[in-house]
């Protein structure tokens, strides 16, 4: 532990001290080079200023062969020196990494071998931190890696949001679902018995703020179940807080989480309202602009998930709510809708056809009359919404032709 403390102190202090350099272009260090002579590549012998710079005092007493040796030395060591170059961003990332490693070393569930911890890759660190309940450490380290990449997206994905999606879907969501759903077999999802206790209730209380979530009062239930329910409530609240924060910039996080939740619940439970609202683009009931083509959401992705997991009624209700919206408002606005004014809608007709045909195939095997009746009603409502939508499209097309004729007449 003493060695780790010294490593952390060195990394953090260097990251802070480099910021004291007044010139931003000079905020870098080359590891192992402490003097000007070493910075020029001279090491292992005593030299004077004239050997470093032969033009000092206006004389050029350096031999031509010596100059060639210097050039050869620099060319051979250029790549080696570059590997030891640390900018201010590199030093900050190294400091964040060492703090994360120290956090892992102090945890009882981490490996005892210091070398194993120090040799951990960045990916392994980002995976281990949230699994042990250190979500804020994982967020801080991932964000620092993103800043260090300067906008680069390896394999087409943002480094930070990719890490956040992994943290929410693979670490926090399974805990929230297994603890808040007593019918789910926890051992099927959390294989490590020790990790089933993470994150602890104290970790969750700190992460969710002031701990205003109330403790369950079902006194007839066992104490162990009450503790699990409380942890599950905190975990689900934390899942909501993180998702709403990060999905505002990257909607794919909310979509990935929705698929994970449906998979963990085997499609037996509905998605949380706050999650569907995020994917829908925080759409109000009267807001029908763009229909499925919302800039801040992706309703089509949600429809695909409903079809994939057999939630056909939810899929029909989704299509109906988007296509109808405020029917009176859409009817009044239809004649004056013009593409150049931004009146452009998107409707995934192929996905709707797949939903309709899938329901038709399902009806032949469905024995429950009530379930069959509900499914038929939801599909009929979707058909009505499609019919109204196509009618309004014809009205909008006629209005557009009239507007074009008036413009040509002028």
C-alpha positions in Angstrom: 0.0 0.0 0.0 2.9 2.4 0.7 4.2 1.9 -2.9 0.7 2.7 -4.3 0.5 5.8 -2.2 3.8 7.1 -3.5 2.8 6.3 -7.1 -0.5 8.2 -6.7 1.3 11.1 -5.1 3.8 11.4 -7.9 1.1 11.1 -10.6 -1.3 13.6 -9.0 1.4 16.2 -8.1 2.9 16.1 -11.6 -0.5 16.7 -13.2 -1.1 19.7 -10.9 2.4 21.2 -11.1 2.4 21.1 -14.9 -0.5 23.6 -14.9 1.7 26.1 -13.1 3.7 26.6 -16.3 2.6 29.9 -17.8 3.1 29.0 -21.4 0.5 26.3 -22.5 2.8 25.2 -25.3 5.5 24.3 -22.7 3.2 22.1 -20.5 4.9 18.8 -21.1 7.7 16.6 -19.7 9.9 13.9 -21.1 10.2 11.1 -18.6 13.8 10.6 -17.4 15.1 14.0 -18.7 15.8 16.3 -15.9 18.3 18.8 -17.5 18.7 20.7 -20.7 21.5 18.4 -21.8 19.5 15.3 -21.2 16.6 16.8 -23.1 18.9 17.2 -26.1 19.7 13.5 -25.9 23.1 13.7 -24.2 23.4 11.4 -21.2 26.0 9.4 -19.5 28.9 12.0 -19.9 29.8 15.4 -18.7 29.4 18.1 -21.2 29.6 21.9 -21.3 27.5 24.6 -22.9 29.7 24.7 -26.0 29.2 21.0 -26.6 25.4 21.5 -26.4 25.3 24.6 -28.6 28.5 25.2 -30.7 27.3 28.7 -31.7 27.8 30.1 -28.2 30.1 33.2 -28.1 30.0 33.4 -31.9 32.5 30.6 -32.5 32.0 27.3 -34.3 34.6 25.0 -32.9 32.6 21.8 -33.1 34.0 19.3 -35.6 31.8 18.2 -38.6 32.0 14.5 -37.5 30.7 15.5 -34.0 27.8 17.3 -35.6 27.0 14.2 -37.6 27.1 12.1 -34.5 24.6 14.4 -32.8 22.2 14.2 -35.8 22.5 10.4 -35.9 21.9 10.2 -32.1 18.8 12.3 -32.3 17.3 10.4 -35.3 17.8 7.1 -33.5 16.2 8.2 -30.3 13.3 10.3 -31.7 10.8 7.5 -31.3 12.1 6.5 -28.0 11.8 10.0 -26.6 8.3 10.4 -28.1 7.1 7.4 -26.1 8.3 9.1 -22.9 6.6 12.5 -23.8 3.7 13.5 -21.4 1.5 16.4 -22.2 -0.7 18.0 -19.6 -3.6 15.8 -20.8 -1.4 12.7 -20.5 -0.4 13.6 -17.0 -4.0 14.2 -16.0 -5.1 10.8 -17.4 -2.2 9.1 -15.6 -3.3 10.7 -12.3 -6.9 9.6 -12.8 -5.7 6.1 -13.6 -3.5 5.9 -10.5 -6.4 7.1 -8.3 -8.6 4.5 -9.9 -6.0 1.8 -9.3 -5.6 2.9 -5.7 -9.4 2.6 -5.2 -9.3 -0.9 -6.6 -6.4 -1.9 -4.4 -8.2 -0.7 -1.3 -11.2 -2.8 -2.1 -11.5 -6.2 -0.4 -12.6 -7.9 -3.6 -9.7 -6.8 -5.7 -6.6 -8.9 -6.4 -4.0 -8.8 -3.7 -1.0 -8.7 -6.1 0.0 -5.1 -6.7 1.6 -5.9 -10.1 -1.7 -7.4 -11.3 -3.5 -4.2 -10.5 -0.8 -2.0 -12.0 -0.8 -4.0 -15.2 -4.6 -3.6 -15.6 -5.6 -2.2 -19.0 -7.8 0.9 -19.2 -10.7 -1.3 -20.4 -10.3 -3.6 -17.4 -10.3 -0.6 -15.0 -13.5 0.8 -16.5 -15.1 -2.6 -16.2 -13.9 -3.3 -12.6 -14.8 0.1 -11.0 -18.6 0.0 -11.6 -18.8 -3.7 -10.8 -17.4 -2.9 -7.4 -19.8 0.1 -7.0 -17.3 2.9 -7.8 -19.4 4.5 -10.6 -18.1 8.1 -10.1 -14.5 6.9 -10.5 -15.4 5.1 -13.7 -17.2 8.2 -15.1 -14.3 10.5 -14.2 -11.7 8.2 -15.7 -13.7 7.6 -18.9 -14.3 11.3 -19.4 -10.6 12.0 -19.0 -9.9 9.3 -21.7 -12.3 11.0 -24.0 -10.6 14.4 -23.5 -7.3 12.8 -24.2 -8.6 11.4 -27.5 -9.6 14.9 -28.6 -12.8 13.9 -30.3 -11.5 10.7 -31.9 -13.9 7.8 -32.0 -12.2 4.4 -32.2 -14.3 1.9 -34.1 -16.9 4.6 -34.7 -18.0 5.0 -31.0 -17.3 7.8 -28.6 -15.0 6.5 -25.8 -16.9 8.1 -23.0 -20.4 7.1 -24.1 -19.3 3.6 -24.9 -18.0 3.3 -21.4 -21.2 4.7 -19.9 -23.3 2.3 -21.9 -21.2 -0.6 -20.6 -21.4 0.7 -17.0 -25.2 1.1 -17.1 -26.1 -2.0 -19.1 -23.6 -4.6 -17.8 -23.0 -3.4 -14.2 -25.9 -1.3 -12.8 -29.0 -2.6 -14.7 -28.5 -6.2 -13.7 -28.3 -5.2 -10.0 -31.3 -2.9 -10.2 -33.4 -5.6 -11.9 -32.4 -8.6 -9.8 -32.9 -6.7 -6.6 -36.2 -5.1 -7.5 -37.7 -8.2 -9.2 -38.0 -11.0 -6.6 -39.1 -13.5 -9.3 -35.8 -13.1 -11.2 -33.2 -15.7 -10.4 -30.2 -13.6 -9.2 -27.7 -16.4 -9.7 -28.5 -16.5 -13.4 -27.4 -12.9 -13.8 -24.8 -12.3 -11.0 -22.6 -15.4 -11.1 -20.1 -14.1 -8.5 -21.7 -14.5 -5.1 -19.5 -11.8 -3.6 -20.3 -9.3 -6.3 -24.0 -9.7 -5.5 -23.4 -7.4 -2.5 -22.2 -4.6 -4.7 -22.9 -1.8 -4.9 -23.5 -1.5 -1.1 -26.4 0.5 0.3 -23.9 3.1 1.5 -22.4 3.5 -1.9 -25.9 3.9 -3.4 -26.9 6.5 -0.8 -23.9 8.6 -1.6 -24.4 8.4 -5.3 -28.1 9.2 -5.3 -27.8 12.4 -3.3 -29.3 13.0 0.1 -30.8 9.6 0.5 -34.4 10.7 0.5 -35.6 7.3 -0.8 -37.6 5.7 1.9 -37.0 2.3 3.3 -39.7 -0.3 2.5 -42.2 -0.8 5.4 -43.4 -4.3 4.6 -42.7 -5.7 8.0 -44.0 -9.2 7.1 -41.2 -9.7 4.7 -37.7 -11.0 5.8 -35.0 -8.5 6.7 -32.9 -9.8 3.8 -35.6 -9.1 1.3 -36.1 -5.6 2.7 -32.4 -4.9 2.3 -32.5 -6.1 -1.3 -35.6 -4.1 -2.1 -34.0 -1.0 -0.7 -30.8 -1.5 -2.6 -32.9 -2.2 -5.7 -34.8 1.0 -5.3 -31.6 3.0 -4.9 -30.0 1.2 -7.9 -33.0 1.9 -10.2 -33.0 5.6 -9.1 -29.2 5.8 -9.8 -29.8 4.1 -13.2 -32.4 6.8 -14.0 -30.2 9.7 -13.0 -27.2 8.5 -15.0 -29.3 7.6 -18.1 -31.1 10.9 -18.2 -27.8 12.7 -17.9 -25.9 10.9 -20.6 -28.7 10.0 -23.0 -29.4 13.8 -23.5 -26.2 13.8 -25.6 -26.1 10.2 -26.9 -29.6 8.6 -27.3 -28.0 5.2 -28.1 -27.3 4.8 -24.3 -31.1 4.8 -23.6 -31.7 2.4 -26.4 -29.1 0.0 -25.3 -30.4 0.1 -21.7 -34.0 -0.5 -22.9 -32.9 -3.7 -24.7 -31.0 -4.9 -21.6 -34.0 -4.3 -19.3 -36.3 -6.1 -21.7 -33.8 -9.0 -21.9 -33.3 -9.3 -18.1 -37.1 -9.3 -17.6 -37.6 -11.7 -20.5 -40.1 -9.1 -21.9 -42.5 -9.7 -19.0 -42.3 -6.1 -17.6 -42.9 -2.8 -19.2 -40.1 -0.3 -19.6 -40.0 2.6 -17.1 -41.9 5.6 -18.3 -38.8 7.9 -17.9 -36.9 5.6 -20.3 -39.5 5.4 -23.0 -39.9 9.2 -22.7 -36.2 9.6 -23.4 -36.2 7.3 -26.4 -39.4 9.0 -27.8 -37.5 12.3 -27.6 -39.4 13.8 -24.6 -42.4 14.1 -26.9 -45.5 15.8 -25.7 -48.9 14.4 -26.6 -49.6 17.4 -28.9 -46.2 17.4 -30.5 -46.4 15.5 -33.8 -43.6 17.4 -35.7 -41.4 14.9 -37.5 -43.5 12.0 -36.2 -40.9 9.2 -36.0 -38.1 11.5 -37.1 -37.4 13.3 -33.9 -33.9 14.8 -33.6 -33.6 14.1 -29.9 -35.1 10.6 -29.9 -35.4 7.4 -31.8 -39.0 6.0 -31.6 -38.2 3.6 -34.5 -35.6 1.9 -32.3 -38.1 1.5 -29.6 -40.6 0.0 -32.0 -38.0 -2.5 -33.1 -37.4 -3.6 -29.5 -41.1 -4.1 -28.9 -41.3 -6.3 -32.0 -38.2 -8.2 -31.0 -39.4 -9.0 -27.5 -43.0 -9.8 -28.5 -44.6 -6.6 -26.9 -47.0 -6.2 -29.8 -49.6 -4.2 -27.9 -47.0 -1.8 -26.8 -45.8 -1.5 -30.4 -49.3 -0.8 -31.7 -49.8 1.8 -28.9 -46.5 3.5 -29.8 -47.5 3.8 -33.5 -51.0 5.0 -32.7 -49.8 7.7 -30.2 -47.3 9.1 -32.7 -49.4 9.1 -35.8 -52.5 10.5 -34.1 -51.1 12.8 -31.5 -53.5 15.7 -31.2 -55.8 14.8 -34.1 -57.5 18.2 -34.3 -54.3 20.1 -34.4 -52.9 17.9 -37.1 -56.1 18.3 -39.2 -55.9 22.1 -38.9 -52.2 22.3 -39.8 -52.3 19.8 -42.7 -53.2 22.2 -45.6 -50.4 24.6 -44.7 -47.5 22.1 -44.3 -44.6 22.8 -46.6 -41.2 21.0 -46.8 -39.3 24.3 -47.0 -40.8 25.3 -43.7 -39.5 22.1 -42.0 -42.7 20.1 -42.3 -41.1 16.8 -43.0 -42.2 13.6 -41.4 -40.8 10.1 -41.2 -42.8 7.0 -40.8 -41.2 3.5 -40.8 -43.9 1.8 -42.9 -41.8 -1.4 -43.3 -41.5 -1.8 -39.6 -45.3 -1.2 -39.2 -45.9 -3.9 -41.8 -43.7 -6.3 -40.0 -45.6 -5.6 -36.8 -49.0 -6.1 -38.5 -47.9 -9.4 -40.1 -46.3 -10.7 -36.9 -49.6 -10.0 -35.0 -51.5 -11.8 -37.8 -49.2 -14.8 -37.4 -49.5 -14.7 -33.6 -53.3 -14.6 -33.6 -53.4 -18.1 -35.1 -51.6 -19.6 -32.2 -53.0 -17.5 -29.4 -55.5 -19.4 -27.2 -56.3 -16.8 -24.6 -59.5 -15.0 -25.7 -58.8 -11.9 -23.6 -55.3 -11.6 -24.8 -56.4 -12.1 -28.4 -59.1 -9.5 -28.0 -56.6 -6.9 -26.6 -54.2 -7.6 -29.4 -56.9 -7.1 -32.0 -58.1 -3.9 -30.5 -54.6 -2.5 -30.4 -54.0 -3.4 -34.0 -57.3 -1.9 -35.1 -56.4 1.3 -33.3 -53.1 1.3 -35.2 -54.9 0.8 -38.5 -57.2 3.7 -37.7 -54.2 5.9 -37.0 -52.5 4.9 -40.3 -55.7 5.6 -42.2 -56.0 9.1 -40.7 -52.3 9.8 -41.3 -52.6 8.9 -45.0 -55.7 11.1 -45.3 -53.8 14.0 -43.8 -50.9 13.4 -46.2 -53.2 13.8 -49.1 -54.5 17.1 -47.7 -51.0 18.3 -47.2 -50.1 17.3 -50.7 -53.0 19.3 -52.1 -52.1 22.3 -50.0 -48.5 22.1 -51.3 -49.6 22.0 -54.9 -51.9 25.0 -54.3 -49.0 26.9 -52.7 -46.8 26.1 -55.7 -49.5 27.3 -58.2 -49.9 30.6 -56.3 -46.1 31.2 -56.3 -45.9 30.5 -60.1 -48.9 32.8 -60.6 -47.0 35.7 -59.0 
